[in-house]
Amino acid sequence: MIITKVEQQKNNSSRYSIYVDDIFFGGVSSNTLTKYNLYKEKEVKKEALDEILITELKQRFQQRAENYLARAIKTEFQVRKYLNDLKFKKKGKWFDENIYVDFDKIFDEIINRLKELQFINDRKYAELFIESRIRNKPRGKYVLVSELLKKGIDKELAKVVCDEIIEDEYEILKHTYYKKYKEEKFNQDDRKKIQYLQRKGFSYDLIKQFIENESSK
């Protein structure tokens, strides 16, 4: 296999496009170009090309993931989805789409590294999410767990964090009710109010307890 072209990229002078046997292979940094002594007409083995490509892709995807996480905390699920979406966008630009690359392995390594650096922490994400919801949009545990599941948080972890942070769900229900209905009376026949509270994630048993307490006033 022969490197048939080494071309400086127009939009980034520190990167170069490499062509092998007249086919686009991928982009590499100037550091990689120097490290592997890549130049036109150099003969290269497939194993060396694989190593170069994987090293480059891992660096580029990890940098993008770090930039993505710098904007706001994300779950592992969200980061993995971001990386997979980025992979499809960069086909033919960062790498030849006909070259096989084990992206699952690359992304696993990147995510494990980001976890080690504490850039990804699903427990911390769940804690911050629940605390924000309680402050700004109070919800019952059922809805909070459902929302966290949509973010890719493990169900058991979501339940544990909810139980740890929400010590008194009844008080959150009261706050939610009074914020919506002020001092309006509440009884067992008021289906509209019951359904409203259920949509907010509160169990019927908890709502029933609240109705009974309101009725005894």
C-alpha positions, 0 to 999 in steps of 0.5 A, a space after each residue: 500500500 502506497 501513500 499517493 497524496 498528502 494534502 494540507 486541509 483548506 479549513 485547518 492548516 494543522 491537518 492533512 488529508 492522506 490518500 492511499 492507493 489514490 483513495 481517501 484514507 482519512 485526516 491526520 494532525 501535523 503531529 501524527 504526520 511527523 510521528 509516523 513520518 508520513 509522506 507521498 510515495 511511502 509504502 505502508 502496511 495495513 496494520 500501521 494504517 489501522 493504528 494511525 486511523 484509530 489513534 486519530 479518530 479516538 483523539 478527535 471524537 474524545 475532543 468533540 465529546 469533551 466540548 459537548 460536555 463543557 456546555 452542560 452535564 450529560 448522561 452516558 447515554 446522551 454522550 454515546 448518542 452524540 458520538 454515534 450521530 457525529 460518526 455518521 456526519 463525519 463519514 467521508 470527511 474524517 475517514 473513508 466510509 468503506 474502511 471498517 472501524 470498530 467504533 463501539 470499541 473506540 466509543 467505549 474507551 472514550 466514555 470510560 476515560 470520560 468517566 475516570 475524569 468525572 466528565 460523565 457521572 450519571 448519579 451526579 446528573 440525576 441528583 442535579 436534575 431532581 434538585 432542579 425539578 424540585 426548585 423549578 417544576 415540582 414533580 412526584 417521584 414517578 414522573 421524575 424517574 420516567 424523565 430520568 429514564 428518557 435521559 438514559 439513566 438506569 431505572 434503579 439508580 433513578 429510584 435510589 437518587 429520588 428516594 435520597 433527595 425527596 425525603 417528603 413527597 407529600 410536601 411537594 404534592 402540597 406545594 404543587 397543588 397550592 401553586 396551581 389551585 391556591 386555597 380552592 377546596 379539594 374533595 374525592 369527586 374532583 377528578 380534574 384536580 386528581 388527574 392533574 396531580 397524577 400527571 405530575 407524578 403523584 400516586 393516588 394513595 398520596 393524593 387520597 391522603 392529601 384530600 383526607 387532610 384537606 377535608 378535615 380542616 
